[in-house]
Amino acid sequence: MAESFGSSFTIVEVTADLSLSEPEKQLWIALAKPSQALTLVLAAVPEGWTAELQVQRLTEDQQEIVERLNLKPGDVYRLTSK
């Protein structure tokens, strides 16, 4: 039986290749359990990027974006670039 993605959002921060003088960072959101979110986001970004879970709440602007996207379980979306 397949594992359910769940129905909560997980925020993941990804970092570009660390050989850059100032690595690019992005915030992604996954409609999945934390245990699955890292894998889903890493599959969506270029090879060699790293990812870590973020313990934070969505801002109001981010919440509005997510509501408009109508994401389905297992979907990921890039929220921001830092």
mmCIF file of the N, C-alpha and C atoms, coordinates in Angstrom:
data_MODEL
# 
_entry.id   MODEL 
# 
loop_
_atom_site.group_PDB 
_atom_site.id 
_atom_site.type_symbol 
_atom_site.label_atom_id 
_atom_site.label_alt_id 
_atom_site.label_comp_id 
_atom_site.label_asym_id 
_atom_site.label_entity_id 
_atom_site.label_seq_id 
_atom_site.pdbx_PDB_ins_code 
_atom_site.Cartn_x 
_atom_site.Cartn_y 
_atom_site.Cartn_z 
_atom_site.occupancy 
_atom_site.B_iso_or_equiv 
_atom_site.pdbx_formal_charge 
_atom_site.auth_seq_id 
_atom_site.auth_comp_id 
_atom_site.auth_asym_id 
_atom_site.auth_atom_id 
_atom_site.pdbx_PDB_model_num 
ATOM 1   N N  . MET A 1 1  ? 0.843  -1.178 0.000   1.00 0.00 ? 1  MET A N  1 
ATOM 2   C CA . MET A 1 1  ? 0.000  0.000  0.000   1.00 0.00 ? 1  MET A CA 1 
ATOM 3   C C  . MET A 1 1  ? 0.893  1.248  0.000   1.00 0.00 ? 1  MET A C  1 
ATOM 4   N N  . ALA A 1 2  ? 0.569  2.221  -0.800  1.00 0.00 ? 2  ALA A N  1 
ATOM 5   C CA . ALA A 1 2  ? 1.360  3.451  -0.907  1.00 0.00 ? 2  ALA A CA 1 
ATOM 6   C C  . ALA A 1 2  ? 1.135  4.337  0.318   1.00 0.00 ? 2  ALA A C  1 
ATOM 7   N N  . GLU A 1 3  ? 2.179  5.046  0.692   1.00 0.00 ? 3  GLU A N  1 
ATOM 8   C CA . GLU A 1 3  ? 2.096  5.960  1.833   1.00 0.00 ? 3  GLU A CA 1 
ATOM 9   C C  . GLU A 1 3  ? 1.420  7.253  1.400   1.00 0.00 ? 3  GLU A C  1 
ATOM 10  N N  . SER A 1 4  ? 0.562  7.786  2.232   1.00 0.00 ? 4  SER A N  1 
ATOM 11  C CA . SER A 1 4  ? -0.129 9.039  1.935   1.00 0.00 ? 4  SER A CA 1 
ATOM 12  C C  . SER A 1 4  ? 0.820  10.221 2.101   1.00 0.00 ? 4  SER A C  1 
ATOM 13  N N  . PHE A 1 5  ? 0.635  11.242 1.259   1.00 0.00 ? 5  PHE A N  1 
ATOM 14  C CA . PHE A 1 5  ? 1.441  12.459 1.381   1.00 0.00 ? 5  PHE A CA 1 
ATOM 15  C C  . PHE A 1 5  ? 0.975  13.316 2.558   1.00 0.00 ? 5  PHE A C  1 
ATOM 16  N N  . GLY A 1 6  ? -0.232 13.107 3.023   1.00 0.00 ? 6  GLY A N  1 
ATOM 17  C CA . GLY A 1 6  ? -0.780 13.935 4.083   1.00 0.00 ? 6  GLY A CA 1 
ATOM 18  C C  . GLY A 1 6  ? -1.420 15.181 3.499   1.00 0.00 ? 6  GLY A C  1 
ATOM 19  N N  . SER A 1 7  ? -1.863 16.062 4.384   1.00 0.00 ? 7  SER A N  1 
ATOM 20  C CA . SER A 1 7  ? -2.578 17.250 3.910   1.00 0.00 ? 7  SER A CA 1 
ATOM 21  C C  . SER A 1 7  ? -2.017 18.542 4.484   1.00 0.00 ? 7  SER A C  1 
ATOM 22  N N  . SER A 1 8  ? -0.785 18.504 4.967   1.00 0.00 ? 8  SER A N  1 
ATOM 23  C CA . SER A 1 8  ? -0.191 19.723 5.517   1.00 0.00 ? 8  SER A CA 1 
ATOM 24  C C  . SER A 1 8  ? 0.992  20.158 4.658   1.00 0.00 ? 8  SER A C  1 
ATOM 25  N N  . PHE A 1 9  ? 1.317  21.441 4.765   1.00 0.00 ? 9  PHE A N  1 
ATOM 26  C CA . PHE A 1 9  ? 2.413  22.014 3.998   1.00 0.00 ? 9  PHE A CA 1 
ATOM 27  C C  . PHE A 1 9  ? 3.708  21.951 4.793   1.00 0.00 ? 9  PHE A C  1 
ATOM 28  N N  . THR A 1 10 ? 4.795  21.689 4.089   1.00 0.00 ? 10 THR A N  1 
ATOM 29  C CA . THR A 1 10 ? 6.123  21.682 4.682   1.00 0.00 ? 10 THR A CA 1 
ATOM 30  C C  . THR A 1 10 ? 6.978  22.669 3.903   1.00 0.00 ? 10 THR A C  1 
ATOM 31  N N  . ILE A 1 11 ? 7.682  23.539 4.624   1.00 0.00 ? 11 ILE A N  1 
ATOM 32  C CA . ILE A 1 11 ? 8.568  24.515 3.983   1.00 0.00 ? 11 ILE A CA 1 
ATOM 33  C C  . ILE A 1 11 ? 9.984  23.943 3.960   1.00 0.00 ? 11 ILE A C  1 
ATOM 34  N N  . VAL A 1 12 ? 10.622 24.050 2.788   1.00 0.00 ? 12 VAL A N  1 
ATOM 35  C CA . VAL A 1 12 ? 11.970 23.527 2.588   1.00 0.00 ? 12 VAL A CA 1 
ATOM 36  C C  . VAL A 1 12 ? 12.838 24.645 2.014   1.00 0.00 ? 12 VAL A C  1 
ATOM 37  N N  . GLU A 1 13 ? 14.031 24.823 2.587   1.00 0.00 ? 13 GLU A N  1 
ATOM 38  C CA . GLU A 1 13 ? 14.993 25.783 2.036   1.00 0.00 ? 13 GLU A CA 1 
ATOM 39  C C  . GLU A 1 13 ? 16.026 25.004 1.245   1.00 0.00 ? 13 GLU A C  1 
ATOM 40  N N  . VAL A 1 14 ? 16.244 25.422 0.000   1.00 0.00 ? 14 VAL A N  1 
ATOM 41  C CA . VAL A 1 14 ? 17.266 24.784 -0.826  1.00 0.00 ? 14 VAL A CA 1 
ATOM 42  C C  . VAL A 1 14 ? 18.390 25.774 -1.089  1.00 0.00 ? 14 VAL A C  1 
ATOM 43  N N  . THR A 1 15 ? 19.589 25.233 -1.207  1.00 0.00 ? 15 THR A N  1 
ATOM 44  C CA . THR A 1 15 ? 20.775 26.055 -1.436  1.00 0.00 ? 15 THR A CA 1 
ATOM 45  C C  . THR A 1 15 ? 21.487 25.535 -2.674  1.00 0.00 ? 15 THR A C  1 
ATOM 46  N N  . ALA A 1 16 ? 21.863 26.479 -3.548  1.00 0.00 ? 16 ALA A N  1 
ATOM 47  C CA . ALA A 1 16 ? 22.564 26.130 -4.787  1.00 0.00 ? 16 ALA A CA 1 
ATOM 48  C C  . ALA A 1 16 ? 23.969 25.656 -4.470  1.00 0.00 ? 16 ALA A C  1 
ATOM 49  N N  . ASP A 1 17 ? 24.645 25.244 -5.501  1.00 0.00 ? 17 ASP A N  1 
ATOM 50  C CA . ASP A 1 17 ? 26.027 24.773 -5.421  1.00 0.00 ? 17 ASP A CA 1 
ATOM 51  C C  . ASP A 1 17 ? 26.842 25.646 -4.477  1.00 0.00 ? 17 ASP A C  1 
ATOM 52  N N  . LEU A 1 18 ? 27.449 25.032 -3.487  1.00 0.00 ? 18 LEU A N  1 
ATOM 53  C CA . LEU A 1 18 ? 28.194 25.781 -2.470  1.00 0.00 ? 18 LEU A CA 1 
ATOM 54  C C  . LEU A 1 18 ? 29.521 26.319 -2.964  1.00 0.00 ? 18 LEU A C  1 
ATOM 55  N N  . SER A 1 19 ? 29.934 26.003 -4.204  1.00 0.00 ? 19 SER A N  1 
ATOM 56  C CA . SER A 1 19 ? 31.189 26.538 -4.725  1.00 0.00 ? 19 SER A CA 1 
ATOM 57  C C  . SER A 1 19 ? 31.048 28.010 -5.131  1.00 0.00 ? 19 SER A C  1 
ATOM 58  N N  . LEU A 1 20 ? 29.836 28.505 -5.181  1.00 0.00 ? 20 LEU A N  1 
ATOM 59  C CA . LEU A 1 20 ? 29.616 29.914 -5.506  1.00 0.00 ? 20 LEU A CA 1 
ATOM 60  C C  . LEU A 1 20 ? 30.008 30.774 -4.309  1.00 0.00 ? 20 LEU A C  1 
ATOM 61  N N  . SER A 1 21 ? 30.467 32.003 -4.562  1.00 0.00 ? 21 SER A N  1 
ATOM 62  C CA . SER A 1 21 ? 30.875 32.869 -3.457  1.00 0.00 ? 21 SER A CA 1 
ATOM 63  C C  . SER A 1 21 ? 29.695 33.204 -2.552  1.00 0.00 ? 21 SER A C  1 
ATOM 64  N N  . GLU A 1 22 ? 28.539 33.395 -3.134  1.00 0.00 ? 22 GLU A N  1 
ATOM 65  C CA . GLU A 1 22 ? 27.329 33.631 -2.358  1.00 0.00 ? 22 GLU A CA 1 
ATOM 66  C C  . GLU A 1 22 ? 26.240 32.711 -2.899  1.00 0.00 ? 22 GLU A C  1 
ATOM 67  N N  . PRO A 1 23 ? 26.066 31.546 -2.275  1.00 0.00 ? 23 PRO A N  1 
ATOM 68  C CA . PRO A 1 23 ? 25.115 30.561 -2.806  1.00 0.00 ? 23 PRO A CA 1 
ATOM 69  C C  . PRO A 1 23 ? 23.685 31.092 -2.853  1.00 0.00 ? 23 PRO A C  1 
ATOM 70  N N  . GLU A 1 24 ? 22.979 30.700 -3.900  1.00 0.00 ? 24 GLU A N  1 
ATOM 71  C CA . GLU A 1 24 ? 21.569 31.073 -4.017  1.00 0.00 ? 24 GLU A CA 1 
ATOM 72  C C  . GLU A 1 24 ? 20.744 30.205 -3.077  1.00 0.00 ? 24 GLU A C  1 
ATOM 73  N N  . LYS A 1 25 ? 19.763 30.836 -2.422  1.00 0.00 ? 25 LYS A N  1 
ATOM 74  C CA . LYS A 1 25 ? 18.851 30.103 -1.545  1.00 0.00 ? 25 LYS A CA 1 
ATOM 75  C C  . LYS A 1 25 ? 17.426 30.345 -2.024  1.00 0.00 ? 25 LYS A C  1 
ATOM 76  N N  . GLN A 1 26 ? 16.611 29.335 -1.901  1.00 0.00 ? 26 GLN A N  1 
ATOM 77  C CA . GLN A 1 26 ? 15.208 29.426 -2.286  1.00 0.00 ? 26 GLN A CA 1 
ATOM 78  C C  . GLN A 1 26 ? 14.354 28.755 -1.220  1.00 0.00 ? 26 GLN A C  1 
ATOM 79  N N  . LEU A 1 27 ? 13.137 29.273 -1.052  1.00 0.00 ? 27 LEU A N  1 
ATOM 80  C CA . LEU A 1 27 ? 12.161 28.610 -0.198  1.00 0.00 ? 27 LEU A CA 1 
ATOM 81  C C  . LEU A 1 27 ? 11.142 27.916 -1.085  1.00 0.00 ? 27 LEU A C  1 
ATOM 82  N N  . TRP A 1 28 ? 10.897 26.664 -0.795  1.00 0.00 ? 28 TRP A N  1 
ATOM 83  C CA . TRP A 1 28 ? 9.923  25.849 -1.506  1.00 0.00 ? 28 TRP A CA 1 
ATOM 84  C C  . TRP A 1 28 ? 8.880  25.368 -0.516  1.00 0.00 ? 28 TRP A C  1 
ATOM 85  N N  . ILE A 1 29 ? 7.707  25.047 -1.027  1.00 0.00 ? 29 ILE A N  1 
ATOM 86  C CA . ILE A 1 29 ? 6.664  24.472 -0.195  1.00 0.00 ? 29 ILE A CA 1 
ATOM 87  C C  . ILE A 1 29 ? 6.234  23.158 -0.841  1.00 0.00 ? 29 ILE A C  1 
ATOM 88  N N  . ALA A 1 30 ? 5.991  22.168 0.001   1.00 0.00 ? 30 ALA A N  1 
ATOM 89  C CA . ALA A 1 30 ? 5.517  20.870 -0.477  1.00 0.00 ? 30 ALA A CA 1 
ATOM 90  C C  . ALA A 1 30 ? 4.250  20.510 0.278   1.00 0.00 ? 30 ALA A C  1 
ATOM 91  N N  . LEU A 1 31 ? 3.260  20.049 -0.437  1.00 0.00 ? 31 LEU A N  1 
ATOM 92  C CA . LEU A 1 31 ? 2.058  19.540 0.217   1.00 0.00 ? 31 LEU A CA 1 
ATOM 93  C C  . LEU A 1 31 ? 2.338  18.067 0.499   1.00 0.00 ? 31 LEU A C  1 
ATOM 94  N N  . ALA A 1 32 ? 3.092  17.863 1.585   1.00 0.00 ? 32 ALA A N  1 
ATOM 95  C CA . ALA A 1 32 ? 3.537  16.516 1.943   1.00 0.00 ? 32 ALA A CA 1 
ATOM 96  C C  . ALA A 1 32 ? 4.058  16.526 3.374   1.00 0.00 ? 32 ALA A C  1 
ATOM 97  N N  . LYS A 1 33 ? 4.159  15.354 3.923   1.00 0.00 ? 33 LYS A N  1 
ATOM 98  C CA . LYS A 1 33 ? 4.745  15.191 5.250   1.00 0.00 ? 33 LYS A CA 1 
ATOM 99  C C  . LYS A 1 33 ? 6.218  15.585 5.178   1.00 0.00 ? 33 LYS A C  1 
ATOM 100 N N  . PRO A 1 34 ? 6.775  16.070 6.290   1.00 0.00 ? 34 PRO A N  1 
ATOM 101 C CA . PRO A 1 34 ? 8.195  16.448 6.280   1.00 0.00 ? 34 PRO A CA 1 
ATOM 102 C C  . PRO A 1 34 ? 9.107  15.325 5.782   1.00 0.00 ? 34 PRO A C  1 
ATOM 103 N N  . SER A 1 35 ? 8.793  14.089 6.137   1.00 0.00 ? 35 SER A N  1 
ATOM 104 C CA . SER A 1 35 ? 9.637  12.969 5.720   1.00 0.00 ? 35 SER A CA 1 
ATOM 105 C C  . SER A 1 35 ? 9.671  12.797 4.198   1.00 0.00 ? 35 SER A C  1 
ATOM 106 N N  . GLN A 1 36 ? 8.663  13.310 3.501   1.00 0.00 ? 36 GLN A N  1 
ATOM 107 C CA . GLN A 1 36 ? 8.603  13.197 2.045   1.00 0.00 ? 36 GLN A CA 1 
ATOM 108 C C  . GLN A 1 36 ? 8.973  14.496 1.344   1.00 0.00 ? 36 GLN A C  1 
ATOM 109 N N  . ALA A 1 37 ? 8.814  15.613 2.028   1.00 0.00 ? 37 ALA A N  1 
ATOM 110 C CA . ALA A 1 37 ? 8.998  16.925 1.405   1.00 0.00 ? 37 ALA A CA 1 
ATOM 111 C C  . ALA A 1 37 ? 10.410 17.117 0.854   1.00 0.00 ? 37 ALA A C  1 
ATOM 112 N N  . LEU A 1 38 ? 11.420 16.716 1.609   1.00 0.00 ? 38 LEU A N  1 
ATOM 113 C CA . LEU A 1 38 ? 12.797 16.891 1.136   1.00 0.00 ? 38 LEU A CA 1 
ATOM 114 C C  . LEU A 1 38 ? 13.019 16.168 -0.187  1.00 0.00 ? 38 LEU A C  1 
ATOM 115 N N  . THR A 1 39 ? 12.570 14.941 -0.276  1.00 0.00 ? 39 THR A N  1 
ATOM 116 C CA . THR A 1 39 ? 12.748 14.159 -1.504  1.00 0.00 ? 39 THR A CA 1 
ATOM 117 C C  . THR A 1 39 ? 12.017 14.799 -2.676  1.00 0.00 ? 39 THR A C  1 
ATOM 118 N N  . LEU A 1 40 ? 10.790 15.243 -2.448  1.00 0.00 ? 40 LEU A N  1 
ATOM 119 C CA . LEU A 1 40 ? 10.004 15.859 -3.517  1.00 0.00 ? 40 LEU A CA 1 
ATOM 120 C C  . LEU A 1 40 ? 10.653 17.144 -4.025  1.00 0.00 ? 40 LEU A C  1 
ATOM 121 N N  . VAL A 1 41 ? 11.138 17.979 -3.108  1.00 0.00 ? 41 VAL A N  1 
ATOM 122 C CA . VAL A 1 41 ? 11.764 19.242 -3.510  1.00 0.00 ? 41 VAL A CA 1 
ATOM 123 C C  . VAL A 1 41 ? 13.104 18.971 -4.197  1.00 0.00 ? 41 VAL A C  1 
ATOM 124 N N  . LEU A 1 42 ? 13.903 18.071 -3.652  1.00 0.00 ? 42 LEU A N  1 
ATOM 125 C CA . LEU A 1 42 ? 15.191 17.765 -4.285  1.00 0.00 ? 42 LEU A CA 1 
ATOM 126 C C  . LEU A 1 42 ? 15.008 17.223 -5.704  1.00 0.00 ? 42 LEU A C  1 
ATOM 127 N N  . ALA A 1 43 ? 13.918 16.553 -5.956  1.00 0.00 ? 43 ALA A N  1 
ATOM 128 C CA . ALA A 1 43 ? 13.644 16.057 -7.313  1.00 0.00 ? 43 ALA A CA 1 
ATOM 129 C C  . ALA A 1 43 ? 13.303 17.199 -8.270  1.00 0.00 ? 43 ALA A C  1 
ATOM 130 N N  . ALA A 1 44 ? 12.900 18.352 -7.721  1.00 0.00 ? 44 ALA A N  1 
ATOM 131 C CA . ALA A 1 44 ? 12.486 19.489 -8.551  1.00 0.00 ? 44 ALA A CA 1 
ATOM 132 C C  . ALA A 1 44 ? 13.601 20.503 -8.812  1.00 0.00 ? 44 ALA A C  1 
ATOM 133 N N  . VAL A 1 45 ? 14.693 20.430 -8.060  1.00 0.00 ? 45 VAL A N  1 
ATOM 134 C CA . VAL A 1 45 ? 15.781 21.406 -8.208  1.00 0.00 ? 45 VAL A CA 1 
ATOM 135 C C  . VAL A 1 45 ? 16.966 20.742 -8.906  1.00 0.00 ? 45 VAL A C  1 
ATOM 136 N N  . PRO A 1 46 ? 17.923 21.552 -9.400  1.00 0.00 ? 46 PRO A N  1 
ATOM 137 C CA . PRO A 1 46 ? 19.082 20.973 -10.083 1.00 0.00 ? 46 PRO A CA 1 
ATOM 138 C C  . PRO A 1 46 ? 19.892 20.042 -9.176  1.00 0.00 ? 46 PRO A C  1 
ATOM 139 N N  . GLU A 1 47 ? 20.538 19.077 -9.806  1.00 0.00 ? 47 GLU A N  1 
ATOM 140 C CA . GLU A 1 47 ? 21.389 18.142 -9.072  1.00 0.00 ? 47 GLU A CA 1 
ATOM 141 C C  . GLU A 1 47 ? 22.495 18.896 -8.349  1.00 0.00 ? 47 GLU A C  1 
ATOM 142 N N  . GLY A 1 48 ? 22.810 18.464 -7.150  1.00 0.00 ? 48 GLY A N  1 
ATOM 143 C CA . GLY A 1 48 ? 23.877 19.081 -6.378  1.00 0.00 ? 48 GLY A CA 1 
ATOM 144 C C  . GLY A 1 48 ? 23.391 20.111 -5.368  1.00 0.00 ? 48 GLY A C  1 
ATOM 145 N N  . TRP A 1 49 ? 22.131 20.500 -5.447  1.00 0.00 ? 49 TRP A N  1 
ATOM 146 C CA . TRP A 1 49 ? 21.592 21.439 -4.468  1.00 0.00 ? 49 TRP A CA 1 
ATOM 147 C C  . TRP A 1 49 ? 21.286 20.678 -3.184  1.00 0.00 ? 49 TRP A C  1 
ATOM 148 N N  . THR A 1 50 ? 21.328 21.382 -2.070  1.00 0.00 ? 50 THR A N  1 
ATOM 149 C CA . THR A 1 50 ? 21.006 20.768 -0.785  1.00 0.00 ? 50 THR A CA 1 
ATOM 150 C C  . THR A 1 50 ? 19.684 21.312 -0.279  1.00 0.00 ? 50 THR A C  1 
ATOM 151 N N  . ALA A 1 51 ? 19.063 20.574 0.617   1.00 0.00 ? 51 ALA A N  1 
ATOM 152 C CA . ALA A 1 51 ? 17.754 20.990 1.130   1.00 0.00 ? 51 ALA A CA 1 
ATOM 153 C C  . ALA A 1 51 ? 17.669 20.682 2.617   1.00 0.00 ? 51 ALA A C  1 
ATOM 154 N N  . GLU A 1 52 ? 16.932 21.549 3.324   1.00 0.00 ? 52 GLU A N  1 
ATOM 155 C CA . GLU A 1 52 ? 16.664 21.285 4.735   1.00 0.00 ? 52 GLU A CA 1 
ATOM 156 C C  . GLU A 1 52 ? 15.289 21.828 5.094   1.00 0.00 ? 52 GLU A C  1 
ATOM 157 N N  . LEU A 1 53 ? 14.660 21.139 6.027   1.00 0.00 ? 53 LEU A N  1 
ATOM 158 C CA . LEU A 1 53 ? 13.336 21.555 6.483   1.00 0.00 ? 53 LEU A CA 1 
ATOM 159 C C  . LEU A 1 53 ? 13.437 22.853 7.248   1.00 0.00 ? 53 LEU A C  1 
ATOM 160 N N  . GLN A 1 54 ? 12.428 23.687 7.114   1.00 0.00 ? 54 GLN A N  1 
ATOM 161 C CA . GLN A 1 54 ? 12.357 24.954 7.834   1.00 0.00 ? 54 GLN A CA 1 
ATOM 162 C C  . GLN A 1 54 ? 11.185 24.894 8.816   1.00 0.00 ? 54 GLN A C  1 
ATOM 163 N N  . VAL A 1 55 ? 11.455 25.298 10.039  1.00 0.00 ? 55 VAL A N  1 
ATOM 164 C CA . VAL A 1 55 ? 10.394 25.341 11.045  1.00 0.00 ? 55 VAL A CA 1 
ATOM 165 C C  . VAL A 1 55 ? 9.941  26.789 11.140  1.00 0.00 ? 55 VAL A C  1 
ATOM 166 N N  . GLN A 1 56 ? 8.968  27.119 10.320  1.00 0.00 ? 56 GLN A N  1 
ATOM 167 C CA . GLN A 1 56 ? 8.414  28.472 10.295  1.00 0.00 ? 56 GLN A CA 1 
ATOM 168 C C  . GLN A 1 56 ? 7.022  28.406 9.706   1.00 0.00 ? 56 GLN A C  1 
ATOM 169 N N  . ARG A 1 57 ? 6.255  29.436 9.945   1.00 0.00 ? 57 ARG A N  1 
ATOM 170 C CA . ARG A 1 57 ? 4.911  29.523 9.387   1.00 0.00 ? 57 ARG A CA 1 
ATOM 171 C C  . ARG A 1 57 ? 4.966  30.321 8.097   1.00 0.00 ? 57 ARG A C  1 
ATOM 172 N N  . LEU A 1 58 ? 3.985  30.081 7.244   1.00 0.00 ? 58 LEU A N  1 
ATOM 173 C CA . LEU A 1 58 ? 3.877  30.872 6.025   1.00 0.00 ? 58 LEU A CA 1 
ATOM 174 C C  . LEU A 1 58 ? 3.468  32.302 6.368   1.00 0.00 ? 58 LEU A C  1 
ATOM 175 N N  . THR A 1 59 ? 4.010  33.261 5.623   1.00 0.00 ? 59 THR A N  1 
ATOM 176 C CA . THR A 1 59 ? 3.560  34.640 5.784   1.00 0.00 ? 59 THR A CA 1 
ATOM 177 C C  . THR A 1 59 ? 2.165  34.748 5.160   1.00 0.00 ? 59 THR A C  1 
ATOM 178 N N  . GLU A 1 60 ? 1.480  35.842 5.416   1.00 0.00 ? 60 GLU A N  1 
ATOM 179 C CA . GLU A 1 60 ? 0.155  36.037 4.816   1.00 0.00 ? 60 GLU A CA 1 
ATOM 180 C C  . GLU A 1 60 ? 0.234  36.018 3.289   1.00 0.00 ? 60 GLU A C  1 
ATOM 181 N N  . ASP A 1 61 ? 1.242  36.684 2.724   1.00 0.00 ? 61 ASP A N  1 
ATOM 182 C CA . ASP A 1 61 ? 1.417  36.698 1.268   1.00 0.00 ? 61 ASP A CA 1 
ATOM 183 C C  . ASP A 1 61 ? 1.639  35.285 0.734   1.00 0.00 ? 61 ASP A C  1 
ATOM 184 N N  . GLN A 1 62 ? 2.470  34.508 1.422   1.00 0.00 ? 62 GLN A N  1 
ATOM 185 C CA . GLN A 1 62 ? 2.736  33.142 0.996   1.00 0.00 ? 62 GLN A CA 1 
ATOM 186 C C  . GLN A 1 62 ? 1.477  32.288 1.096   1.00 0.00 ? 62 GLN A C  1 
ATOM 187 N N  . GLN A 1 63 ? 0.702  32.482 2.157   1.00 0.00 ? 63 GLN A N  1 
ATOM 188 C CA . GLN A 1 63 ? -0.550 31.731 2.313   1.00 0.00 ? 63 GLN A CA 1 
ATOM 189 C C  . GLN A 1 63 ? -1.504 32.019 1.161   1.00 0.00 ? 63 GLN A C  1 
ATOM 190 N N  . GLU A 1 64 ? -1.591 33.283 0.756   1.00 0.00 ? 64 GLU A N  1 
ATOM 191 C CA . GLU A 1 64 ? -2.463 33.652 -0.370  1.00 0.00 ? 64 GLU A CA 1 
ATOM 192 C C  . GLU A 1 64 ? -2.006 32.977 -1.656  1.00 0.00 ? 64 GLU A C  1 
ATOM 193 N N  . ILE A 1 65 ? -0.700 32.948 -1.876  1.00 0.00 ? 65 ILE A N  1 
ATOM 194 C CA . ILE A 1 65 ? -0.156 32.301 -3.075  1.00 0.00 ? 65 ILE A CA 1 
ATOM 195 C C  . ILE A 1 65 ? -0.534 30.824 -3.075  1.00 0.00 ? 65 ILE A C  1 
ATOM 196 N N  . VAL A 1 66 ? -0.311 30.176 -1.952  1.00 0.00 ? 66 VAL A N  1 
ATOM 197 C CA . VAL A 1 66 ? -0.579 28.742 -1.849  1.00 0.00 ? 66 VAL A CA 1 
ATOM 198 C C  . VAL A 1 66 ? -2.058 28.447 -2.075  1.00 0.00 ? 66 VAL A C  1 
ATOM 199 N N  . GLU A 1 67 ? -2.932 29.265 -1.532  1.00 0.00 ? 67 GLU A N  1 
ATOM 200 C CA . GLU A 1 67 ? -4.371 29.060 -1.711  1.00 0.00 ? 67 GLU A CA 1 
ATOM 201 C C  . GLU A 1 67 ? -4.763 29.177 -3.183  1.00 0.00 ? 67 GLU A C  1 
ATOM 202 N N  . ARG A 1 68 ? -4.157 30.117 -3.901  1.00 0.00 ? 68 ARG A N  1 
ATOM 203 C CA . ARG A 1 68 ? -4.469 30.298 -5.326  1.00 0.00 ? 68 ARG A CA 1 
ATOM 204 C C  . ARG A 1 68 ? -3.944 29.146 -6.184  1.00 0.00 ? 68 ARG A C  1 
ATOM 205 N N  . LEU A 1 69 ? -2.878 28.497 -5.742  1.00 0.00 ? 69 LEU A N  1 
ATOM 206 C CA . LEU A 1 69 ? -2.256 27.436 -6.535  1.00 0.00 ? 69 LEU A CA 1 
ATOM 207 C C  . LEU A 1 69 ? -3.076 26.152 -6.561  1.00 0.00 ? 69 LEU A C  1 
ATOM 208 N N  . ASN A 1 70 ? -3.868 25.934 -5.526  1.00 0.00 ? 70 ASN A N  1 
ATOM 209 C CA . ASN A 1 70 ? -4.684 24.713 -5.442  1.00 0.00 ? 70 ASN A CA 1 
ATOM 210 C C  . ASN A 1 70 ? -3.804 23.468 -5.602  1.00 0.00 ? 70 ASN A C  1 
ATOM 211 N N  . LEU A 1 71 ? -2.735 23.399 -4.787  1.00 0.00 ? 71 LEU A N  1 
ATOM 212 C CA . LEU A 1 71 ? -1.807 22.274 -4.861  1.00 0.00 ? 71 LEU A CA 1 
ATOM 213 C C  . LEU A 1 71 ? -2.480 20.977 -4.437  1.00 0.00 ? 71 LEU A C  1 
ATOM 214 N N  . LYS A 1 72 ? -2.013 19.891 -5.030  1.00 0.00 ? 72 LYS A N  1 
ATOM 215 C CA . LYS A 1 72 ? -2.497 18.564 -4.689  1.00 0.00 ? 72 LYS A CA 1 
ATOM 216 C C  . LYS A 1 72 ? -1.418 17.847 -3.870  1.00 0.00 ? 72 LYS A C  1 
ATOM 217 N N  . PRO A 1 73 ? -1.797 16.856 -3.065  1.00 0.00 ? 73 PRO A N  1 
ATOM 218 C CA . PRO A 1 73 ? -0.785 16.121 -2.289  1.00 0.00 ? 73 PRO A CA 1 
ATOM 219 C C  . PRO A 1 73 ? 0.363  15.648 -3.179  1.00 0.00 ? 73 PRO A C  1 
ATOM 220 N N  . GLY A 1 74 ? 1.593  15.935 -2.716  1.00 0.00 ? 74 GLY A N  1 
ATOM 221 C CA . GLY A 1 74 ? 2.791  15.576 -3.464  1.00 0.00 ? 74 GLY A CA 1 
ATOM 222 C C  . GLY A 1 74 ? 3.318  16.684 -4.358  1.00 0.00 ? 74 GLY A C  1 
ATOM 223 N N  . ASP A 1 75 ? 2.557  17.780 -4.519  1.00 0.00 ? 75 ASP A N  1 
ATOM 224 C CA . ASP A 1 75 ? 3.005  18.913 -5.333  1.00 0.00 ? 75 ASP A CA 1 
ATOM 225 C C  . ASP A 1 75 ? 4.012  19.758 -4.567  1.00 0.00 ? 75 ASP A C  1 
ATOM 226 N N  . VAL A 1 76 ? 4.940  20.390 -5.307  1.00 0.00 ? 76 VAL A N  1 
ATOM 227 C CA . VAL A 1 76 ? 5.898  21.334 -4.736  1.00 0.00 ? 76 VAL A CA 1 
ATOM 228 C C  . VAL A 1 76 ? 5.834  22.631 -5.540  1.00 0.00 ? 76 VAL A C  1 
ATOM 229 N N  . TYR A 1 77 ? 6.241  23.738 -4.888  1.00 0.00 ? 77 TYR A N  1 
ATOM 230 C CA . TYR A 1 77 ? 6.203  25.047 -5.543  1.00 0.00 ? 77 TYR A CA 1 
ATOM 231 C C  . TYR A 1 77 ? 7.280  25.932 -4.921  1.00 0.00 ? 77 TYR A C  1 
ATOM 232 N N  . ARG A 1 78 ? 8.033  26.640 -5.765  1.00 0.00 ? 78 ARG A N  1 
ATOM 233 C CA . ARG A 1 78 ? 9.053  27.568 -5.258  1.00 0.00 ? 78 ARG A CA 1 
ATOM 234 C C  . ARG A 1 78 ? 8.361  28.853 -4.834  1.00 0.00 ? 78 ARG A C  1 
ATOM 235 N N  . LEU A 1 79 ? 8.528  29.221 -3.557  1.00 0.00 ? 79 LEU A N  1 
ATOM 236 C CA . LEU A 1 79 ? 7.937  30.441 -3.027  1.00 0.00 ? 79 LEU A CA 1 
ATOM 237 C C  . LEU A 1 79 ? 8.808  31.669 -3.274  1.00 0.00 ? 79 LEU A C  1 
ATOM 238 N N  . THR A 1 80 ? 10.099 31.557 -2.962  1.00 0.00 ? 80 THR A N  1 
ATOM 239 C CA . THR A 1 80 ? 10.978 32.722 -3.050  1.00 0.00 ? 80 THR A CA 1 
ATOM 240 C C  . THR A 1 80 ? 12.397 32.331 -3.411  1.00 0.00 ? 80 THR A C  1 
ATOM 241 N N  . SER A 1 81 ? 13.146 33.339 -3.852  1.00 0.00 ? 81 SER A N  1 
ATOM 242 C CA . SER A 1 81 ? 14.601 33.236 -3.982  1.00 0.00 ? 81 SER A CA 1 
ATOM 243 C C  . SER A 1 81 ? 15.175 34.242 -3.021  1.00 0.00 ? 81 SER A C  1 
ATOM 244 N N  . LYS A 1 82 ? 16.260 33.885 -2.362  1.00 0.00 ? 82 LYS A N  1 
ATOM 245 C CA . LYS A 1 82 ? 16.895 34.811 -1.414  1.00 0.00 ? 82 LYS A CA 1 
ATOM 246 C C  . LYS A 1 82 ? 18.178 35.331 -2.015  1.00 0.00 ? 82 LYS A C  1 
# 
